[in-house]
Every structure is written in structure tokens, then in C-alpha cells.
Amino acid sequence: MRRHQHAEAAGLVSFLFCAIIGGVAMALYQHTAPAIWLVSRRLFMAFSAIVAASGVVSFIVGYAGRSRSLTLDHGWIAPLRRIIEILALSIVYASTLFLTIFMVLGVVNDLMGRAFVDYMIALCACFSGIAGYVTFVQASLMNAKTVASLLPFFVVSGVSTAGMTSDDPYWYHNNFSQLGDRTTFAASMFNWTLIMAGICIVIISYFAISELLTTYRMRRMWPGTELPGGATGEIGHFKARMGALSTLLTLSGIAFVGIGTFRYTPHPIMHNVFARGLPGIMTMLLIGLPWLVPQLSRVMYVASDLSIALTGLAGVYWLMGGNTLTSVEAMAGLLYLGWFIVFSRQIAAIEADRLLTQLMHTQTAGLSEPVEPTSDAASPVLESRLAADR
């Protein structure tokens, strides 16, 4: 059975186990929890937590099961790095599943009222099974594109939930900071979404930088072979480029974390440092992209410049009194997240081209075992993909 078929089959098994566990857990919760924890919002939180836990356990089993580096055969650094990677990705999946399910329950509650509460056990089993299936399959096919695909669901669901549950109906007349400038559930949800979005960006950046390093090692190993990016051989100032790229990507993630951590009212200076520093980081990253990552396509560079131009026009329009700062912030945030997703997909495309090049080079050289440059952050699947495709 091929690798993709095996992943799908194992995903169906995960669906069955997670559905059973999720349904039983929800039934136990409804029969044992105090009455105060059965009101709508707290019941939805428990529901979302069960689904998130099911998905995360399925992800860990699928991801760790494919890894060849969770042993001490080659020292303790590789398994330690893999464990940290699994924990980081688990946080991303748990937060995404929790916020997405919570938002869905809120929408269904607005449409049907309390009528659907009678079906909570069945719904929890269904959602848990789906979460288990999706996370297990994605764990078997993990790359930067897979992780990046979670980011829009995570951010949109978190911000939407915060906006719908806010007790301030006019928060959007000022800016997004007003939505998080309280101690209510909605404000906490918004701030937590920003914090986790920043962590997601840092984690995805780790995958992206690792793939660029791996591809560059191939350039040096096989200098006469045309590799992803349409060039061969050395790249000038490569270490400086990667250092600058990783710094800017990490700083952008830290800025999101800082905005969510420091609310404006108690910490106006720190909040403004991160909130006003983020546009500068985004500008340097997008404008400097052709120098930072020359392996990308030219269309990506044009899209980056266009994002900067559109954000600048929206800012000028706001200064002229044509719209609110909330609109400018929303546009800038969505453009950056959209750019980040496209950037991750470009990296995933480079990864796919690299694997194909390696396979062709191995077959041409007549080697019995594929020789693959080591990638510190490569997923367990990437460690065995060439061997599986032979």
C-alpha cells in the first residue's frame, strides 16, 4: 500500500477512535459537571476542548509514528528537537481546533437556539472524529504549506468569535486594540488569538527557513544540477540573507504576541511598540523579499509590492477621513496573512521540486540508497519519502 493510501486508511481508523472517545467524554461531562458549567458558553468551551484534545492526540500519534529521529541512535539533540517540534505544532493544532469549533457552535446557537444542545454528544463525537481524521492525515503529509493552511481558519475564527461576543457594539469605530482592551471573555479571546497567531508564524518560519537551508545544501553538493529557483551553485551572502529573513519573520511573530500580551490601557507604551513596529517589519520584509529569497518566482515579488501599495493607499485614505483605522488594520493584517500563506506555499513548491530533483539525481547516479541533505526541521515524512517512492 502506498504512503498516501496508508495515511488515508489510518486516518479513518483515527476517525473511529476519536469519535468514540469524544462522544464518551462529552457524555461524562454532561452527567458529572456542575450546573454552572452547563450554561451555553462554558458547555461550548468544554465541547471545543474535547474536540481539540482528540485532534491533538491523533496528530501526535501520526506525526511521532512516522519519525525516525525519536531514538538515541544518533545522540539526544535530534529527538529533543523533534519533541519540541511536536509540542509546538500541537499548540497550533489545539488552538486552531478550539477556536474554530467554538465559532461554529456560536453560529449554530444563533441559528437554532438551545434546541441543538440535545445533540451535543452526537455532535461532539462527529467533530472529534473529523478532527482526528484530518490531523492524522496532515501529520503524515506535514510541510510548511500544511501548517500555513491552518493560519486563516485560526485567526478568522478567533477574531470573529471575539467580535460576536464582545459587550462593546461599537468597538470597530476605533481600532482592533479596543476589542482586546478589556478583561472580558471576548477581549481575552481576541488577545489569545493574536498571541497564538504570532507563535504560528514563528513555527511556520522555522519550517520555511529549514527548507531553504536544505535546498542550498543541495546546490553545494550538486553544483551542476539545476535546482528549485532556476539557478545553480552558490548564492552570495547566503548566511546573511537567511539571518535577515529569519529575524524579520520571527520579529513579525513576536509583534503579534506582544500586541496580544500587552493591552493598551494598562500598557500603552509596550502596546504601541509592538503595534506600530509591526508595519515597519512587514514593509522591510515584503520590499526586501527579492534579495532575501531570490529562489522565489517574480510573481511573488510583484504580489509583495502590491500588498505594500494597497496598504499605503488605505492608510492615506484613512488620514483623509475616508475610513476607520480598524479597516486599515484589518486590510493590512489580512494582506500579510495572505502573503504569508502564499510564501509558505512557495516554500512547499520548492520542497516538492527538491525531492523530485533528488530522486532523479539518485536514479541517474545509480545509487542503491538515496542521499538526502539533512534538514533540521524536516518532517518525519520527508525523511522517508524518497525511500517510499522507489
Buried (B, 14 or more C-beta within 10 A) or exposed (E): EEBEEEBBEBBEEBBEBBBBBBBBBBBEBBEEEEEEEBEEEEBBBBBBBBBBBBBBBBBBBBBBEBBEBBEEEEEEEBBEEBBEBBEBBBBBBBBBBBBBBBBBBBEBBEEEEEEEBEEBBEBBBBBBBBBBBBBBBBBBBBBBBBBBBBBBBBBBBBBBBBBEBBEBEEBBEBBBBBBBBBEBBBBBBBBBBBBBBBBBBBBBBBBBBBBBBBBBBBBEEBEEBEBBBEEEEEBEEBEEBBEBBBBBBBBBBBBBBBBBBBBBEEBEEBBBBBBEBBBEBBBBBBBBBEEBBBBBEEEBBEBBBEBBEEBBEBBEEBEEEEBBBBBBBBBBBBBBBBBBBBBBBBBBBBBBBBBEBBBEBBEEEEEEEBEBBEBBBBBBBBBBBBEEEE
